[in-house]
Amino acid sequence: MAWTTPRTWVSGEVVTAALLNAQLRDNLNAIADPWAAYTPVWTASTTNPVLGNGTITGKFLQVGHLVLFEIHLTIGSTTTFGSGRYDYTLPSAPNNVNYDPIGRATVRDVSANLTYPRDVVLFNGSRCHLCDQAGVVGAANAPVVLATGDLLNIAGMYEAA
């Protein structure tokens, strides 16, 4: 069920069950709806990576202009990494501007049992990328050279256009 813009009530208006259901119940149900799946696209600024037998999944919930999203990337044995800065598509176009912070990410080096936190910022329309605490945008091999089994998890929120 989709969120609808609440109506403007008029003084003296008779409130009916149908109006309450449409204005309150249905919008509250929209907030509680399950998240929708989407497939993020993983690209790089110089040479694009190839997912191979890795996996990338995404999910999101949009309530009005508020978008909550998650992206999960697992590196496979046939994944190739490309070069340059990695970007990930968002589920809908944002109303924000480039480099606005919209979330957090963790890069998990499974073989070394290490986790690297990163900020997530908007980039060029409907994409995001990772940067470190100093604001330096992550390249394909930062913060770690990715390998089979490594994980990237991104979670964030932004205002939709």
C-alpha positions in Angstrom: 0.0 0.0 0.0 1.4 3.4 -1.0 1.6 6.5 1.1 -0.9 9.2 0.1 -0.7 12.9 1.0 -3.0 13.6 3.9 -6.0 15.7 3.1 -6.7 19.1 4.5 -9.7 18.9 6.8 -12.4 21.5 6.7 -14.0 23.0 9.9 -17.4 21.3 10.5 -16.7 18.4 8.2 -18.3 15.1 9.1 -15.6 12.5 9.8 -16.5 9.1 8.4 -15.0 5.6 8.8 -14.0 5.7 5.1 -12.1 9.0 5.6 -10.4 7.8 8.7 -9.4 4.5 7.0 -8.0 6.4 4.0 -6.2 9.0 6.0 -5.0 7.2 9.0 -5.1 3.4 8.6 -3.9 3.3 5.1 -1.0 5.7 5.7 0.0 3.9 8.9 -0.1 0.6 7.0 2.2 2.1 4.3 4.8 2.8 7.0 4.6 -0.9 8.1 4.7 -2.3 4.6 7.5 -4.7 3.8 10.5 -3.2 2.1 10.6 -3.6 -1.7 13.5 -5.3 -3.4 15.7 -3.6 -6.1 18.9 -4.5 -7.8 21.6 -1.9 -7.3 24.1 -1.4 -10.2 27.7 -1.5 -9.2 30.0 0.7 -11.4 33.4 2.2 -11.2 34.7 5.6 -12.5 37.4 4.1 -14.8 36.7 0.4 -15.5 33.5 -1.3 -14.3 33.6 -4.3 -12.1 32.0 -7.6 -13.2 29.9 -9.3 -10.5 30.5 -12.8 -11.8 29.2 -15.3 -9.3 29.1 -12.7 -6.5 25.7 -11.2 -5.4 24.3 -7.7 -5.0 20.9 -7.1 -3.5 19.1 -4.0 -2.4 15.9 -3.2 -0.6 14.1 0.1 0.2 11.1 1.6 1.9 9.7 4.9 0.7 7.2 6.9 2.8 6.4 10.2 1.2 9.7 11.6 0.2 11.7 9.7 2.9 13.6 6.8 1.4 15.3 4.2 3.6 17.6 1.8 1.7 20.1 -1.1 2.1 22.6 -2.6 -0.3 24.4 -5.9 0.3 27.4 -7.0 -1.9 29.1 -10.3 -1.6 32.3 -10.9 -3.6 32.4 -14.1 -5.6 35.3 -16.2 -6.8 34.8 -14.9 -10.4 34.1 -11.3 -9.5 36.5 -8.8 -11.2 37.0 -5.4 -9.6 37.6 -2.8 -12.3 39.3 0.4 -11.3 38.6 3.8 -10.0 35.9 4.9 -7.5 33.0 2.5 -6.9 29.4 3.8 -7.2 26.1 2.1 -6.3 22.7 3.1 -7.7 19.9 4.2 -5.3 16.3 3.0 -5.6 15.0 6.4 -6.6 16.3 9.8 -7.5 17.3 12.0 -4.5 16.4 15.6 -3.9 19.8 16.2 -2.2 23.0 17.4 -3.7 26.4 15.8 -4.4 28.4 14.7 -1.4 25.5 15.0 1.1 26.0 12.3 3.7 23.2 9.8 3.5 24.4 6.7 5.5 27.0 4.3 6.7 28.7 1.3 5.2 30.9 -1.5 6.5 33.4 -3.3 4.3 34.1 -6.7 5.8 37.5 -8.4 5.0 36.4 -12.0 5.9 39.8 -13.6 5.6 41.4 -11.1 8.0 38.3 -10.9 10.2 38.4 -7.1 10.0 35.6 -4.6 9.4 36.1 -1.1 8.0 33.4 1.6 8.6 32.8 4.2 5.9 30.5 7.1 5.3 28.1 7.0 2.3 27.5 10.1 0.3 25.4 11.0 -2.7 27.1 11.3 -6.1 25.9 12.5 -9.5 22.2 12.0 -9.4 21.0 8.6 -8.2 24.2 7.0 -7.1 26.2 6.9 -3.9 29.8 6.0 -3.0 31.9 5.5 0.1 34.4 7.8 1.7 36.6 7.7 4.8 36.3 9.9 7.9 38.5 12.5 6.2 36.1 12.7 3.2 38.5 10.9 0.8 36.5 8.9 -1.7 37.3 5.2 -1.7 39.0 3.7 -4.7 38.5 0.1 -5.9 41.1 -1.2 -3.4 40.2 1.0 -0.4 40.0 0.4 2.4 41.0 -3.2 1.6 41.7 -5.2 -1.6 38.5 -7.1 -2.0 38.6 -10.9 -2.3 36.2 -13.9 -2.4 33.7 -13.8 0.4 34.3 -10.2 1.4 31.1 -8.2 2.1 29.9 -4.6 1.7 26.8 -3.5 3.5 25.4 0.0 3.0 22.4 1.5 4.9 21.1 5.0 4.6 18.2 7.4 4.0 17.6 10.4 1.9 14.9 12.7 0.6 13.5 11.6 -2.7 13.0 14.2 -5.5 
